[in-house]
Amino acid sequence: MKCIIIDDERLARTILKTLCDEISSLQLVGEFPNAMQAIKYLNEHEVDLIFLDIHMPDFTGFDFVKTLKNPPSIVLTTSDPKFAIEAFQYESIVDYLLKPITSERFKMAIEKAKKHQLIASKETESKSEGSYENDFYINIDRRLIKIDIPSIYLVEAKGDYIHIKTEDKNYTVHSTLKKIEEKLPDTLFLKIHRSYIINLKKIIDIEDNSVLIKKDVIPVSRSKRPELMKRLDLL
């Protein structure tokens, strides 16, 4: 983990640097006597962990945390115990170390930071995988019909209309391929031809310049074939 130290006391920074050197997974990439210098550094570099003093001239540790849009894990280091309750109102603050900091207590804080980052990483992956709506509505004969997105296996453009084929039923809608493409998550769907969008999970077979989905043989344009092959889970 890349980390930085922010503390106006030189001795405190030296002690923290020594503690960091004892942890092989930590890489100290900077130490700063005030928050303003640290902000300038963070505008150009990313870190995983910040050791932050609360009491600093002009700009407190809490003031500093409020300036961060996407804060990394933060461990507060202070000789003042009275701010602990306030500290844990911030999701990014994972621990509160009282000075003088022992090696054992420091290692506990590092483990908390690691767990915090692991949880954050899993949440990010989950959001990425599920970052689309599961359905949308189409207008047919003045009726709004809900379409379950994962059930769609093929969308075909024909003139001013598109045919939406699902596991349960097929629909014809007055729309464009481009418009429905914007509603379909690119994690599942790919436009493989100027007239076709397919659900990659529904492919049964691929041969030459075509794919088989259900009983439909769909042409793959030459320009789209590299992207198709890239998106498939090949052994």
TAKADA-V312576 format. One line per field, one symbol per residue. ss: DSSP state (H for helix, E for strand, - for the rest). burial: b if it has 9 or more other ideal C-beta (glycine too) atoms within 8 Angstrom, else e. A space follows every 10 residues. Layout:
BEGIN
ss = ???
burial = ???
END
This chain:
BEGIN
ss = -EEEEE---H HHHHHHHHHH H-----EEEE EE--HHHHHH HH------EE EEE------- HHHHHHH--- --EEEEEE-- HHHHHHH--- --EEEEEE-- --HHHHHHHH HHHHHHHHHH HHHHHHHHH- ----EEEEEE --EEEEEEHH HEEEEEEE-- EEEEEE---E EEEE--HHHH H-------EE EEE--EEEEH HHEEEEE--E EEE--EEEE- -HHHHHHHHH H----
burial = bbbbbbbeee ebbebbbebb eebeebebeb bbebbebbbe bbeeeebbbb bbbbebeebb bbbbbeebee bbbbbbbbee eebeeebeeb ebbbbbbeee beeebbbbbb ebbbebbeee eeeeeeeeee eeeeeeebee eeeebebbbe bbbbbbbeee bbbbbbeeee bebeeebeeb beebeeebbb bbbeebbbbb ebbeebeeeb bbbbeeebbb beebbeebee ebeee
END
